[in-house]
Amino acid sequence: MADDTDNQPAAADESSASSEPLTAAQRRAQAVVRGDASAAQAPASQTSGDAAAGAQPATTKRRRTKKEKKKYDSILGYLWGEWIRPLGTILIIVMSVRLTVVDWFDVPTGSMEPTILVGDRILVHKWVYGLRVPFTKQTWLLQWGTPERGEIVVCYSPDQGDEVRLVKRLVAQGGDTVELKDGRLIINGTPASYEPDEPSDAMLEYLQKNWGDDSINRSQSAEFFTEIVEADDLGPGDRHPVVFDERKPGLRNIASFEVPADHFVVIGDNRDNSKDSRQWNLSQSEWGSTFGVIHKDRIHGRAFAVAFSLNKKNAYLPRLSRTGKPLD
């Protein structure tokens, strides 16, 4: 009985011990006692495998970190990754947009006063007539529109080469007859009408900066009108401002002329201070007798708004009132 009693706690302890999970070290120790060498080695292999598995994420992390550092292992690599490539991408996008969609144009002369002033930066729709091959001036991929009467167009100069761009108003297209009488337009036999108008504040500012003390006489000698071109075949008609300079009347009388197909007649809104279809590709002896024309492929696009304006005669201060102004 004493022996049985003495053995009971030991059995309880053994049962209690067996119910508790054994650690890997305990399992290996028991395997050694039993003489089971393979079992003793298995946990060790498993342990080493677990250790290797646990070490793998750290190794991968170190490799990734090393790769990122290698990307910028020099100043040139850093500049390329952080500056040159991003800025180059932006530049390519901007240039692609300018070449095919929307361009801007700095107006250097007053040939389109009072509609457009010197110092205006105007926006130009390039895709409105079609899509040109990038970096070319006259090669089209697709064409889906043609310029219309009354539109303000930017074109390449017919007599000064492709490096000179001009902004003018299109007054007649292929198949039209156009005539000037005392400076007034006659399109397809229908005279345009002219309503007296007042110069805008921007126009008076321009006169003051360009003519100084003579600006009062200049504004009195300049006649401002709203030109209205309407005819049965011209659709809803076109209204836009024009100015005539009575001190130096220019080419105001030109006989009726039929515009060839795919060509246009364009004239500046500043009728006595604009070199345009009244002189292009004509000798001086021909001035006043006929019109010069421009081919449709030399039309760069249609001007539709003033992006911003700088007064070059007043320390390049911005004309805030002209920012975003639509062009009609």
C-alpha positions in Angstrom: 0.0 0.0 0.0 2.9 2.3 0.8 4.3 1.7 -2.6 1.0 2.4 -4.3 0.6 5.6 -2.3 4.1 6.7 -3.1 3.5 6.2 -6.8 0.2 8.1 -7.1 1.8 11.6 -7.0 4.3 10.6 -9.5 1.6 9.4 -11.9 -0.3 12.5 -11.3 2.8 14.5 -12.0 3.5 12.5 -15.2 -0.2 13.0 -16.3 0.0 16.7 -15.6 3.3 17.0 -17.4 2.0 15.1 -20.4 -1.0 17.4 -20.6 1.2 20.5 -20.9 2.7 21.2 -24.4 6.3 20.4 -24.7 8.9 22.8 -26.0 11.1 21.8 -28.9 14.0 21.4 -26.4 12.0 19.1 -24.2 10.9 17.0 -27.2 14.6 16.6 -28.3 15.6 15.7 -24.7 13.0 13.0 -24.5 14.0 11.7 -27.9 17.6 11.4 -26.7 16.5 9.4 -23.7 14.4 7.1 -25.9 17.4 6.7 -28.3 15.4 8.1 -31.2 18.1 9.9 -33.1 15.9 10.8 -36.1 13.3 12.3 -33.9 15.9 14.3 -32.0 17.3 15.7 -35.3 13.9 16.5 -36.8 13.0 19.3 -34.5 16.4 20.8 -34.9 15.9 20.8 -38.7 12.5 22.2 -38.2 13.9 24.8 -35.9 16.6 25.8 -38.4 13.9 25.9 -41.1 11.7 28.1 -39.0 14.7 30.4 -38.3 15.4 30.5 -42.1 11.8 31.3 -42.9 11.7 34.0 -40.2 14.9 35.4 -41.6 13.6 35.5 -45.2 11.4 38.7 -44.9 14.3 40.6 -43.4 16.6 39.5 -46.2 14.0 40.5 -48.8 13.5 43.8 -47.1 17.2 44.4 -47.1 17.4 43.6 -50.8 14.6 46.0 -51.6 16.2 48.7 -49.5 19.5 48.1 -51.3 17.8 48.2 -54.7 16.1 51.6 -53.9 19.4 53.0 -52.7 21.1 51.8 -55.9 18.6 53.7 -58.0 20.1 56.9 -56.7 23.7 55.8 -56.3 24.9 59.0 -58.0 23.9 62.7 -58.3 23.1 62.0 -62.0 20.8 59.2 -61.1 19.0 61.4 -58.5 18.6 64.3 -60.9 17.3 61.9 -63.6 14.8 60.2 -61.3 13.6 63.3 -59.3 13.9 66.2 -61.8 14.8 65.4 -65.4 12.4 62.6 -66.1 9.3 64.3 -64.4 10.0 67.6 -66.0 10.7 66.0 -69.4 7.4 64.2 -69.2 5.6 67.5 -68.4 7.4 69.2 -71.3 6.5 66.5 -73.8 2.8 66.8 -72.7 2.8 70.6 -73.0 4.6 70.5 -76.4 2.2 67.9 -77.7 -0.8 70.1 -76.6 0.7 73.2 -78.2 1.5 71.3 -81.5 -1.9 69.7 -81.9 -4.6 71.3 -79.6 -4.1 74.8 -78.2 -1.3 77.3 -78.8 -0.6 80.8 -77.7 0.6 83.8 -79.6 2.1 87.1 -78.5 0.6 90.0 -80.5 3.5 92.4 -81.4 1.6 95.0 -83.5 -1.6 97.0 -83.5 -3.1 95.7 -86.7 -6.1 94.2 -84.9 -7.0 97.2 -82.7 -9.3 97.8 -81.0 -10.2 94.0 -80.8 -6.6 92.9 -79.9 -4.0 95.2 -78.3 -0.2 95.1 -78.4 0.9 93.0 -75.5 -2.1 90.6 -75.6 -1.2 86.9 -75.3 -4.0 85.2 -77.2 -5.0 81.5 -77.2 -5.4 79.7 -80.5 -7.4 76.6 -81.3 -5.2 74.5 -83.6 -7.5 71.4 -83.7 -10.6 73.3 -84.8 -9.8 72.8 -88.5 -7.9 69.5 -88.3 -4.8 67.8 -87.1 -1.4 68.5 -88.5 1.7 66.3 -88.4 3.7 67.5 -85.3 6.6 69.8 -86.1 5.2 70.6 -89.6 3.3 73.7 -90.7 1.4 72.5 -93.7 1.2 68.7 -93.6 -2.2 67.5 -92.4 -3.1 64.1 -90.9 -6.9 64.9 -90.9 -9.0 67.9 -91.8 -12.5 68.3 -90.5 -13.2 72.0 -90.8 -12.5 75.2 -92.7 -12.2 78.8 -91.5 -15.4 80.8 -91.6 -16.1 84.5 -92.4 -15.7 86.8 -89.4 -13.3 84.5 -87.5 -10.0 85.8 -86.1 -7.2 83.6 -87.5 -3.5 83.2 -86.9 -1.7 82.6 -90.1 1.8 82.3 -91.5 2.8 85.3 -93.5 2.5 84.8 -97.2 5.4 87.1 -98.1 7.6 86.9 -95.0 8.0 83.2 -94.5 6.9 80.6 -92.0 8.7 82.2 -89.1 6.4 85.1 -89.1 2.9 84.6 -87.7 0.1 87.2 -88.1 -3.3 87.6 -86.6 -6.1 88.9 -88.9 -9.8 88.8 -89.5 -11.1 86.5 -92.2 -13.6 88.5 -94.4 -14.0 86.4 -97.5 -13.5 82.7 -98.5 -13.3 80.7 -101.7 -16.1 81.5 -104.1 -17.0 84.9 -102.5 -16.7 88.2 -104.2 -15.2 91.0 -102.0 -14.9 94.7 -102.6 -13.8 97.8 -100.7 -15.5 101.1 -101.1 -14.3 104.0 -98.9 -13.0 101.3 -96.6 -16.3 99.6 -96.2 -16.7 95.9 -97.1 -19.0 94.6 -99.7 -19.4 90.8 -99.6 -21.2 89.0 -102.5 -22.8 92.3 -103.5 -24.1 93.1 -100.0 -22.5 96.1 -98.2 -21.6 95.8 -94.5 -23.2 98.2 -92.2 -21.3 100.4 -89.7 -22.6 101.6 -86.3 -20.6 104.3 -84.6 -19.0 103.1 -81.4 -16.9 104.5 -78.5 -13.3 103.4 -78.0 -12.8 101.1 -75.0 -10.8 102.1 -71.9 -8.1 99.8 -73.0 -8.0 101.4 -76.4 -7.8 104.9 -74.9 -5.0 103.7 -72.7 -3.2 102.4 -75.7 -3.6 105.7 -77.5 -2.3 107.6 -74.6 0.8 105.4 -74.2 1.6 105.4 -77.9 0.7 108.9 -78.9 1.4 110.9 -75.7 0.2 114.5 -75.9 -1.2 113.8 -79.4 -3.5 111.1 -78.1 -6.5 113.5 -77.9 -6.1 114.4 -81.6 -5.5 110.8 -82.4 -8.7 109.7 -80.6 -10.7 112.4 -82.4 -9.3 111.5 -85.8 -9.9 107.8 -85.3 -13.4 106.6 -86.1 -14.6 103.6 -84.2 -17.4 101.4 -85.6 -19.1 98.1 -85.1 -18.9 96.4 -88.5 -21.9 94.2 -89.2 -21.6 91.8 -92.2 -24.9 90.2 -93.1 -26.2 88.7 -96.3 -28.7 85.9 -97.2 -25.9 83.4 -97.7 -23.7 84.5 -94.8 -25.8 82.9 -92.0 -26.4 84.8 -88.8 -23.9 87.5 -89.7 -20.8 88.8 -87.9 -20.4 91.8 -85.6 -17.0 93.1 -84.6 -15.2 96.5 -83.8 -13.1 98.3 -86.4 -11.2 101.6 -86.4 -10.4 104.0 -89.3 -7.7 106.6 -89.0 -8.8 109.7 -90.8 -5.3 111.2 -90.7 -3.8 108.6 -93.0 -6.5 106.8 -95.0 -4.9 103.8 -96.6 -6.1 101.3 -99.2 -9.8 102.0 -99.0 -11.0 101.3 -102.5 -10.5 97.9 -104.3 -12.6 96.6 -107.1 -14.7 93.5 -106.9 -12.6 90.4 -106.6 -13.5 86.7 -106.7 -11.7 84.6 -104.1 -10.2 81.3 -105.5 -11.2 78.0 -104.0 -9.3 77.0 -100.8 -8.1 80.6 -100.4 -9.1 83.5 -98.1 -9.0 87.3 -97.9 -8.0 88.5 -94.4 -7.8 92.1 -93.2 -6.9 93.7 -89.8 -9.6 95.5 -87.8 -7.3 98.5 -87.7 -8.1 99.2 -91.3 -5.6 101.9 -92.0 -2.7 100.4 -90.0 -2.5 96.8 -91.2 -0.5 95.0 -93.8 -2.8 92.2 -95.1 -4.6 90.9 -98.2 -4.6 94.4 -99.6 -0.8 94.2 -100.0 0.3 90.6 -99.7 2.1 89.1 -102.7 1.4 92.3 -104.7 3.8 94.8 -106.1 3.2 98.4 -105.0 1.8 99.3 -108.4 -0.9 96.7 -107.8 -2.0 98.0 -104.4 -5.6 99.2 -104.6 -6.4 97.2 -107.7 -6.8 93.7 -106.4 -6.5 91.5 -103.3 -3.8 89.1 -102.3 -5.0 85.8 -100.8 -3.8 83.2 -98.4 -4.1 79.4 -98.8 -6.0 77.4 -96.2 -2.9 75.4 -95.4 -1.2 78.5 -94.1 -4.0 79.1 -91.5 -2.4 78.2 -88.1 -5.6 78.2 -86.1 -8.5 80.3 -84.7 -7.9 82.9 -81.9 -10.6 82.6 -79.3 -9.5 84.4 -76.1 -6.9 86.6 -74.4 -5.0 84.6 -71.9 -3.5 87.7 -70.3 -2.2 91.1 -71.4 0.9 93.1 -70.5 1.1 96.9 -71.1 4.6 97.2 -72.7 4.4 101.0 -72.6 3.8 101.0 -68.8 6.5 98.8 -67.3 4.8 95.6 -68.6 2.1 95.9 -65.9 -0.8 93.5 -66.5 -4.1 94.6 -67.9 -6.3 92.6 -65.6 -9.5 93.6 -67.4 -8.4 91.8 -70.5 -7.5 88.5 -68.8 -9.8 85.8 -70.2 -11.5 88.1 -72.5 -13.2 86.2 -75.4 -12.4 87.2 -79.0 -15.2 87.6 -81.4 
